Amino acid sequence: MTDSHDIASMLTGLLRESHGVNFDALPALLARHAAAAGLGRVRILLADLQEDVLREVTGRGLDAGAGGVEMRIEGTLAGRAYQGVRAVASPDGRQHWLPILDGTERLGVLGFEADPSPRPPSQDEPPGNEGPGRPPPSQDEHSPGGRPPDERTPEERTPEERTPDERTPDDGTAHEHTTDACTDDAMRSLASAAGLMVASKRSNSDSHARLTRVRLMNVVAEMQWRLMPPRFFADDRVRISAALEPAYRIAGDAFDYALADGVAHLSLFDAMGHDTSAGLTASLAMAASRNSRRQAGALTEVSHTVDEVLGKEFHHDRYATGVLADLDLRTGQLTWINRGHLPPVVIRGGRWTAVLECPPSHPMGTGLGLPVTVCHEQLEPGDRLVMYTDGITEARDSEGREFGQGQFLDYLVRHHADDLPVAETLRRLIHAVLRHHEGRLDDDATVLICEWHGPSRAGAER
């Protein structure tokens, strides 16, 4: 049985050794220290960029995943742990899956198995996934398979997709706490350590990049994903989540956020065009806004800087629309400007939506010299601010019908009522948009959601 001394020794050893290893060496490092602490067999599985599958890190091959398993996020125990950001165990208590996080960003799951001996494939390991390698990335855009959750029967839906009245003791939720407290603490500690190590090693690892891609990526996407911040962030006052598709062939969309001195800075850009130049325009707009913001520029000054930089670089032949906003996390006061973009929306009380109207100025890069209006809105604790690009609402199905703003907002409201993490709601939203457009988008589709929880206790005391 694992005790507190085992946990301390495991974490101390991991921290000491982690400084001198690369991403490919993590599976062996974690396995060795987990075994020494009596935790049995351990496996790291990381989510792909579009959050469809979980892929095992084995430390072998060009993607550090040769010979590893691949599991769907929908319909597996490992996927439940990832979707719900919680520990899940198999009915017999021999398998445990815990989420791997970088802060609040979901990276994958850590699996534990009491008996390391060979066994037949389980529901999480369908035959054929244990082979020596995976097929090479496809150039076809992904289209999630299967029917959407609302078209399946309760028995066909995963536990997280069912309503509370539809859930049963056999859903897997009844098996969340089947170990002693010390072993449970050891597994959670190892999962936390795994998150820190994956996050610190992935930035300089081509193996990680290959493992988390299931198809080829264009040059713009390669650039944008490196420049944009993590898709998820949270603390005691705010939760920020973002999604962008098509993940492997981005054109001109970009999102950005940062926190400083109790203020969350939020921005969304949509550059003209669907080519590499559009990606360069969006990247330059994001860099210019950061540069001005970090020199203490106000919103209007930041947008003027972006306008000037783009105009000078592209001679007014390229431009970007956008929304730039500041949210005071101590008071909930939202300040924003609109540079020719779709207005943001607030979801209040989990069911009411309001469009935040603000007179738009000219797109950045055109240099038209129109006035820029600064608008204000008082948010309430629990409000969700939604910023998005037209690729979300203008996605069309085979009959030419748009996904539409109404369906978009209705989807967010309905899934808010399901009490899902915002990151999981966005994952399902993007998949719904892709299904509507039969797996292919003609334009970038980006969503950024900022949920204000209210002032923290520490902030209220200052």
VEXDREN-2710 file (C-alpha; in Angstrom, 1 decimal):
% VEXDREN-2710
k/r/px/py/pz
1/MET/0.0/0.0/0.0
2/THR/1.3/3.5/-0.9
3/ASP/2.0/5.8/2.1
4/SER/2.9/9.5/2.4
5/HIS/6.6/8.6/2.4
6/ASP/6.3/6.9/-0.9
7/ILE/4.5/10.0/-2.4
8/ALA/7.2/12.3/-1.1
9/SER/10.0/10.1/-2.5
10/MET/8.2/9.8/-5.8
11/LEU/7.7/13.5/-6.3
12/THR/11.2/14.4/-5.1
13/GLY/12.8/11.9/-7.5
14/LEU/10.7/13.1/-10.4
15/LEU/11.5/16.7/-9.8
16/ARG/15.2/16.1/-9.6
17/GLU/15.4/13.9/-12.7
18/SER/12.9/15.9/-14.8
19/HIS/15.4/18.8/-15.4
20/GLY/17.7/16.5/-17.5
21/VAL/15.2/14.6/-19.7
22/ASN/13.3/15.5/-22.9
23/PHE/9.7/14.7/-23.9
24/ASP/10.5/11.3/-25.3
25/ALA/11.9/10.2/-21.9
26/LEU/8.8/11.0/-19.8
27/PRO/7.0/7.7/-20.1
28/ALA/10.0/5.7/-18.7
29/LEU/10.6/8.3/-16.0
30/LEU/7.0/8.3/-14.8
31/ALA/6.7/4.5/-15.0
32/ARG/9.9/4.0/-12.9
33/HIS/8.8/6.3/-10.1
34/ALA/5.2/5.1/-10.2
35/ALA/6.3/1.5/-9.8
36/ALA/8.6/2.5/-6.9
37/ALA/5.6/4.1/-5.2
38/GLY/3.5/1.0/-5.7
39/LEU/1.1/2.5/-8.3
40/GLY/1.5/-0.3/-10.9
41/ARG/1.6/0.3/-14.6
42/VAL/1.2/3.9/-15.7
43/ARG/0.5/5.3/-19.2
44/ILE/0.5/8.9/-20.6
45/LEU/-2.1/9.6/-23.3
46/LEU/-2.3/13.1/-24.8
47/ALA/-5.2/14.6/-26.8
48/ASP/-4.9/15.5/-30.5
49/LEU/-5.3/19.1/-31.6
50/GLN/-9.0/18.8/-32.4
51/GLU/-9.7/16.8/-29.2
52/ASP/-11.0/13.7/-30.9
53/VAL/-8.6/11.1/-29.7
54/LEU/-6.1/10.3/-26.9
55/ARG/-2.7/9.0/-28.1
56/GLU/-0.3/7.1/-25.9
57/VAL/3.2/8.5/-25.4
58/THR/5.6/5.5/-25.5
59/GLY/8.9/7.4/-26.1
60/ARG/9.6/5.5/-29.3
61/GLY/9.5/6.6/-32.9
62/LEU/9.3/10.0/-34.6
63/ASP/6.1/10.9/-32.7
64/ALA/7.2/9.2/-29.4
65/GLY/4.1/7.1/-29.8
66/ALA/5.2/4.0/-31.7
67/GLY/3.4/0.9/-30.4
68/GLY/1.0/3.0/-28.3
69/VAL/-2.8/2.8/-28.1
70/GLU/-5.2/5.4/-29.5
71/MET/-8.6/5.9/-27.8
72/ARG/-11.6/7.9/-28.8
73/ILE/-12.5/10.7/-26.3
74/GLU/-16.1/9.8/-26.9
75/GLY/-17.3/6.6/-25.3
76/THR/-14.2/5.5/-23.3
77/LEU/-13.2/5.7/-19.6
78/ALA/-10.1/7.6/-20.5
79/GLY/-12.3/10.0/-22.5
80/ARG/-14.7/10.5/-19.6
81/ALA/-11.8/11.6/-17.4
82/TYR/-10.7/14.0/-20.0
83/GLN/-14.1/15.4/-20.7
84/GLY/-15.2/15.8/-17.1
85/VAL/-11.7/16.8/-15.8
86/ARG/-12.1/14.2/-13.0
87/ALA/-10.8/10.8/-11.9
88/VAL/-12.6/7.8/-13.3
89/ALA/-12.1/4.1/-12.5
90/SER/-13.2/0.9/-14.3
91/PRO/-16.0/-1.1/-12.6
92/ASP/-13.5/-3.7/-11.3
93/GLY/-11.3/-0.9/-9.8
94/ARG/-8.2/-2.1/-11.7
95/GLN/-8.0/0.8/-14.1
96/HIS/-7.9/4.5/-13.1
97/TRP/-7.8/7.5/-15.4
98/LEU/-6.9/11.0/-14.2
99/PRO/-6.8/14.2/-16.3
100/ILE/-3.4/15.7/-17.1
101/LEU/-3.5/19.5/-16.9
102/ASP/-1.3/22.5/-17.6
103/GLY/-3.0/24.9/-15.1
104/THR/-6.5/24.3/-16.3
105/GLU/-5.7/23.4/-20.0
106/ARG/-6.5/19.8/-20.6
107/LEU/-3.5/18.0/-22.1
108/GLY/-4.6/14.4/-21.8
109/VAL/-5.0/11.6/-19.2
110/LEU/-2.7/9.5/-17.0
111/GLY/-3.7/5.8/-16.7
112/PHE/-3.0/3.5/-13.9
113/GLU/-3.4/-0.3/-13.9
114/ALA/-2.9/-2.5/-10.8
115/ASP/-1.7/-5.6/-12.8
116/PRO/1.0/-4.8/-15.3
117/SER/0.7/-8.2/-16.9
118/PRO/-0.6/-8.6/-20.5
119/ARG/-4.4/-8.7/-20.9
120/PRO/-6.9/-8.9/-23.7
121/PRO/-8.0/-5.5/-25.1
122/SER/-10.6/-3.6/-23.0
123/GLN/-13.3/-1.3/-24.2
124/ASP/-10.7/1.4/-24.3
125/GLU/-8.4/-0.6/-26.5
126/PRO/-10.1/-2.0/-29.5
127/PRO/-8.2/-4.6/-31.4
128/GLY/-5.8/-3.1/-34.0
129/ASN/-4.8/-0.1/-31.9
130/GLU/-1.8/-1.9/-30.4
131/GLY/0.1/-2.1/-33.7
132/PRO/3.7/-0.9/-34.3
133/GLY/2.6/2.5/-35.6
134/ARG/-0.3/4.7/-36.7
135/PRO/-1.2/5.7/-40.2
136/PRO/0.4/8.8/-41.5
137/PRO/-1.4/12.1/-41.1
138/SER/-4.2/12.6/-43.6
139/GLN/-4.6/15.7/-45.8
140/ASP/-8.4/15.5/-45.5
141/GLU/-10.1/17.7/-43.1
142/HIS/-11.5/15.9/-40.1
143/SER/-15.2/15.1/-39.9
144/PRO/-16.2/13.7/-36.5
145/GLY/-18.0/10.4/-37.0
146/GLY/-21.2/9.2/-35.5
147/ARG/-24.5/11.0/-34.7
148/PRO/-24.5/14.0/-32.5
149/PRO/-25.5/13.4/-28.8
150/ASP/-28.9/14.9/-29.1
151/GLU/-29.8/12.4/-31.9
152/ARG/-28.8/9.4/-29.9
153/THR/-30.9/7.5/-27.3
154/PRO/-29.8/7.8/-23.6
155/GLU/-28.3/4.3/-23.8
156/GLU/-26.1/5.4/-26.8
157/ARG/-24.9/8.7/-25.2
158/THR/-21.9/8.8/-22.9
159/PRO/-22.7/9.6/-19.2
160/GLU/-21.5/13.2/-19.6
161/GLU/-24.0/13.6/-22.5
162/ARG/-27.0/12.3/-20.5
163/THR/-29.2/14.4/-18.3
164/PRO/-29.1/13.8/-14.6
165/ASP/-32.3/11.8/-14.8
166/GLU/-30.9/9.5/-17.5
167/ARG/-27.7/8.6/-15.6
168/THR/-27.3/5.2/-13.9
169/PRO/-25.0/3.7/-11.4
170/ASP/-23.2/1.8/-14.2
171/ASP/-22.2/4.9/-16.0
172/GLY/-18.7/4.8/-14.4
173/THR/-19.4/7.7/-12.1
174/ALA/-20.1/5.3/-9.3
175/HIS/-16.5/4.0/-9.5
176/GLU/-14.7/7.3/-9.0
177/HIS/-13.3/6.5/-5.5
178/THR/-12.3/2.9/-5.2
179/THR/-8.8/3.3/-3.8
180/ASP/-7.5/4.2/-0.3
181/ALA/-7.0/7.9/0.3
182/CYS/-3.2/7.7/0.2
183/THR/-3.1/5.8/-3.1
184/ASP/-5.6/8.3/-4.5
185/ASP/-3.5/11.2/-3.4
186/ALA/-0.4/9.5/-5.0
187/MET/-2.2/9.2/-8.3
188/ARG/-3.3/12.7/-8.3
189/SER/0.1/13.9/-7.3
190/LEU/1.7/12.0/-10.2
191/ALA/-0.9/13.3/-12.7
192/SER/-0.1/16.9/-11.5
193/ALA/3.6/16.2/-12.0
194/ALA/3.0/14.7/-15.4
195/GLY/1.1/17.9/-16.4
196/LEU/4.0/20.1/-15.4
197/MET/6.6/18.0/-17.2
198/VAL/4.6/17.6/-20.4
199/ALA/4.0/21.4/-20.5
200/SER/7.7/22.2/-19.9
201/LYS/9.0/19.7/-22.5
202/ARG/6.5/20.1/-25.4
203/SER/7.6/23.5/-26.7
204/ASN/10.9/22.1/-28.0
205/SER/9.7/18.7/-29.0
206/ASP/8.8/17.7/-32.6
207/SER/7.7/14.4/-31.3
208/HIS/5.0/16.0/-29.2
209/ALA/3.9/18.1/-32.3
210/ARG/3.7/14.9/-34.4
211/LEU/1.9/12.9/-31.7
212/THR/-0.9/15.5/-31.2
213/ARG/-1.6/15.9/-35.0
214/VAL/-3.7/13.5/-36.9
215/ARG/-3.2/15.2/-40.3
216/LEU/-0.9/17.6/-42.1
217/MET/-0.8/21.2/-41.0
218/ASN/-0.4/24.2/-43.2
219/VAL/2.3/26.9/-42.6
220/VAL/-0.2/29.5/-41.2
221/ALA/-1.5/27.0/-38.6
222/GLU/2.1/26.2/-37.7
223/MET/2.8/29.9/-37.1
224/GLN/-0.5/30.8/-35.4
225/TRP/-0.6/28.0/-32.8
226/ARG/2.9/28.9/-31.7
227/LEU/2.0/32.6/-31.3
228/MET/-1.4/32.3/-29.6
229/PRO/-1.8/31.7/-25.9
230/PRO/-3.0/28.4/-24.5
231/ARG/-6.7/27.7/-25.3
232/PHE/-7.7/27.5/-21.7
233/PHE/-6.9/29.5/-18.5
234/ALA/-8.6/29.9/-15.1
235/ASP/-8.1/31.3/-11.7
236/ASP/-10.5/32.2/-8.9
237/ARG/-11.9/35.2/-10.7
238/VAL/-12.0/34.3/-14.4
239/ARG/-12.1/31.4/-16.8
240/ILE/-11.0/31.9/-20.4
241/SER/-11.5/29.3/-23.2
242/ALA/-11.0/29.5/-26.9
243/ALA/-11.4/27.3/-30.0
244/LEU/-10.3/27.7/-33.6
245/GLU/-11.1/25.7/-36.7
246/PRO/-10.0/24.4/-39.1
247/ALA/-7.2/23.6/-36.7
248/TYR/-4.8/22.3/-39.4
249/ARG/-5.4/24.9/-42.1
250/ILE/-5.9/28.2/-40.4
251/ALA/-6.1/31.3/-42.5
252/GLY/-6.7/34.7/-40.9
253/ASP/-8.2/34.3/-37.5
254/ALA/-6.3/34.7/-34.2
255/PHE/-7.2/35.2/-30.5
256/ASP/-5.2/36.6/-27.6
257/TYR/-5.6/37.2/-23.9
258/ALA/-3.4/38.2/-21.0
259/LEU/-3.8/39.2/-17.3
260/ALA/-2.1/42.1/-15.5
261/ASP/-2.9/44.1/-12.4
262/GLY/-6.4/42.7/-12.0
263/VAL/-7.4/43.2/-15.7
264/ALA/-8.0/40.6/-18.3
265/HIS/-7.0/41.8/-21.8
266/LEU/-9.0/40.1/-24.6
267/SER/-8.8/40.4/-28.3
268/LEU/-10.0/38.6/-31.4
269/PHE/-8.8/39.3/-35.0
270/ASP/-10.2/38.3/-38.4
271/ALA/-7.8/39.2/-41.2
272/MET/-9.0/39.6/-44.8
273/GLY/-8.5/36.6/-47.1
274/HIS/-7.9/32.9/-46.7
275/ASP/-4.3/32.6/-47.7
276/THR/-0.8/32.8/-46.1
277/SER/-0.9/36.6/-46.3
278/ALA/-4.1/36.5/-44.2
279/GLY/-2.2/34.5/-41.6
280/LEU/0.7/37.0/-41.7
281/THR/-1.8/39.9/-41.3
282/ALA/-3.4/38.3/-38.2
283/SER/-0.1/37.5/-36.6
284/LEU/1.2/41.0/-37.2
285/ALA/-2.0/42.5/-35.7
286/MET/-1.7/40.3/-32.6
287/ALA/2.0/41.2/-32.2
288/ALA/1.3/44.9/-32.6
289/SER/-1.5/44.9/-30.1
290/ARG/0.7/43.0/-27.5
291/ASN/3.5/45.5/-28.1
292/SER/1.3/48.5/-27.6
293/ARG/-0.6/47.0/-24.6
294/ARG/2.7/46.1/-22.8
295/GLN/3.7/49.7/-23.1
296/ALA/0.6/50.6/-21.2
297/GLY/-1.4/51.6/-24.2
298/ALA/-5.2/52.1/-23.8
299/LEU/-7.6/50.2/-26.0
300/THR/-7.9/53.1/-28.5
301/GLU/-4.1/53.5/-28.6
302/VAL/-3.6/49.7/-29.1
303/SER/-6.1/49.6/-32.0
304/HIS/-4.5/52.7/-33.6
305/THR/-1.1/51.0/-33.4
306/VAL/-2.4/47.9/-35.1
307/ASP/-4.0/50.1/-37.8
308/GLU/-0.7/51.9/-38.4
309/VAL/1.5/48.8/-38.4
310/LEU/-0.7/46.9/-40.9
311/GLY/-1.1/50.0/-43.1
312/LYS/2.6/50.6/-43.2
313/GLU/3.5/46.9/-43.9
314/PHE/0.8/46.1/-46.5
315/HIS/0.1/49.6/-47.9
316/HIS/-3.6/49.4/-47.0
317/ASP/-4.1/46.3/-49.2
318/ARG/-4.6/44.1/-46.1
319/TYR/-6.7/44.6/-43.0
320/ALA/-8.1/42.9/-40.0
321/THR/-11.4/43.4/-38.2
322/GLY/-11.4/42.8/-34.4
323/VAL/-12.7/43.3/-31.0
324/LEU/-10.4/44.5/-28.2
325/ALA/-11.6/44.4/-24.6
326/ASP/-10.5/44.9/-21.0
327/LEU/-12.3/43.3/-18.1
328/ASP/-11.6/44.6/-14.6
329/LEU/-11.7/41.4/-12.6
330/ARG/-12.2/43.3/-9.3
331/THR/-15.4/45.1/-10.4
332/GLY/-16.7/43.3/-13.5
333/GLN/-16.5/46.5/-15.6
334/LEU/-16.0/45.6/-19.3
335/THR/-14.5/48.1/-21.7
336/TRP/-14.3/47.3/-25.4
337/ILE/-14.0/48.7/-28.9
338/ASN/-15.2/47.3/-32.2
339/ARG/-13.0/47.6/-35.3
340/GLY/-15.5/46.5/-37.9
341/HIS/-16.2/43.1/-36.3
342/LEU/-19.2/41.2/-35.1
343/PRO/-20.3/42.5/-31.7
344/PRO/-19.7/40.4/-28.6
345/VAL/-22.5/38.7/-26.7
346/VAL/-23.1/38.2/-22.9
347/ILE/-24.8/35.1/-21.6
348/ARG/-26.4/35.8/-18.2
349/GLY/-27.9/33.5/-15.7
350/GLY/-27.1/30.5/-18.0
351/ARG/-30.0/31.4/-20.3
352/TRP/-30.3/35.1/-21.2
353/THR/-28.3/36.5/-24.1
354/ALA/-27.6/40.1/-25.0
355/VAL/-25.6/41.5/-27.9
356/LEU/-23.3/44.3/-26.8
357/GLU/-23.7/47.0/-29.4
358/CYS/-21.0/49.5/-29.9
359/PRO/-20.5/51.8/-32.9
360/PRO/-17.9/50.1/-35.1
361/SER/-14.9/51.9/-36.4
362/HIS/-13.0/51.0/-39.6
363/PRO/-11.0/47.7/-39.9
364/MET/-7.4/48.0/-38.8
365/GLY/-5.0/48.5/-41.7
366/THR/-7.3/50.6/-43.8
367/GLY/-6.2/53.9/-42.3
368/LEU/-9.6/55.5/-42.9
369/GLY/-9.4/57.7/-39.8
370/LEU/-12.9/57.1/-38.5
371/PRO/-13.6/57.8/-34.8
372/VAL/-13.1/54.9/-32.3
373/THR/-15.8/54.6/-29.7
374/VAL/-15.0/53.1/-26.3
375/CYS/-18.0/51.2/-24.8
376/HIS/-18.7/50.0/-21.3
377/GLU/-20.8/47.2/-19.8
378/GLN/-21.2/46.1/-16.2
379/LEU/-21.0/42.3/-15.9
380/GLU/-22.5/40.2/-13.1
381/PRO/-20.7/37.3/-11.4
382/GLY/-21.3/34.2/-13.6
383/ASP/-21.7/36.2/-16.9
384/ARG/-20.0/34.7/-19.9
385/LEU/-18.6/37.1/-22.5
386/VAL/-18.6/35.5/-26.0
387/MET/-16.4/36.8/-28.9
388/TYR/-16.5/35.0/-32.2
389/THR/-15.8/35.3/-35.9
390/ASP/-18.2/34.9/-38.8
391/GLY/-16.9/31.5/-39.7
392/ILE/-18.9/30.1/-36.8
393/THR/-22.3/31.5/-37.7
394/GLU/-21.9/31.4/-41.5
395/ALA/-20.9/27.7/-41.8
396/ARG/-23.4/26.1/-44.2
397/ASP/-24.6/22.6/-44.6
398/SER/-25.1/20.8/-47.9
399/GLU/-28.4/22.6/-48.5
400/GLY/-26.9/26.0/-48.0
401/ARG/-28.4/26.6/-44.5
402/GLU/-26.2/28.6/-42.2
403/PHE/-25.4/27.4/-38.7
404/GLY/-26.5/30.9/-37.6
405/GLN/-26.2/33.1/-34.6
406/GLY/-29.4/31.8/-33.1
407/GLN/-28.3/28.1/-33.2
408/PHE/-24.8/29.1/-32.0
409/LEU/-26.0/30.9/-28.9
410/ASP/-28.7/28.3/-28.2
411/TYR/-26.0/25.6/-28.2
412/LEU/-23.9/27.6/-25.7
413/VAL/-26.9/28.1/-23.4
414/ARG/-28.1/24.5/-23.5
415/HIS/-24.7/23.1/-22.7
416/HIS/-24.2/25.7/-19.9
417/ALA/-27.3/24.1/-18.3
418/ASP/-25.5/20.7/-18.5
419/ASP/-22.9/22.1/-16.0
420/LEU/-20.0/21.1/-18.3
421/PRO/-16.6/22.7/-18.2
422/VAL/-16.4/25.6/-20.7
423/ALA/-13.6/23.8/-22.5
424/GLU/-15.8/20.8/-23.0
425/THR/-18.7/22.9/-24.2
426/LEU/-16.4/24.5/-26.8
427/ARG/-15.1/21.2/-27.9
428/ARG/-18.6/19.9/-28.5
429/LEU/-19.6/23.2/-30.2
430/ILE/-16.8/23.0/-32.7
431/HIS/-17.7/19.4/-33.5
432/ALA/-21.3/20.5/-34.0
433/VAL/-20.2/23.2/-36.4
434/LEU/-18.0/20.7/-38.3
435/ARG/-20.8/18.2/-38.6
436/HIS/-23.1/21.0/-39.9
437/HIS/-20.5/21.8/-42.5
438/GLU/-19.8/18.1/-43.2
439/GLY/-16.3/18.3/-41.8
440/ARG/-15.1/21.2/-44.0
441/LEU/-15.1/24.9/-43.3
442/ASP/-14.7/27.5/-46.0
443/ASP/-13.6/30.1/-43.4
444/ASP/-11.9/30.2/-40.0
445/ALA/-14.3/29.7/-37.1
446/THR/-13.1/31.1/-33.8
447/VAL/-14.7/31.5/-30.4
448/LEU/-13.4/33.0/-27.2
449/ILE/-15.4/32.8/-24.0
450/CYS/-14.5/34.7/-20.8
451/GLU/-16.5/33.8/-17.7
452/TRP/-16.2/36.2/-14.8
453/HIS/-16.7/34.6/-11.4
454/GLY/-16.7/37.8/-9.4
455/PRO/-14.0/39.5/-7.3
456/SER/-11.8/37.1/-5.3
457/ARG/-11.7/37.1/-1.6
458/ALA/-8.1/38.4/-1.8
459/GLY/-9.1/41.1/-4.2
460/ALA/-12.0/42.2/-2.0
461/GLU/-9.7/42.6/0.9
462/ARG/-7.3/45.0/-0.9
END
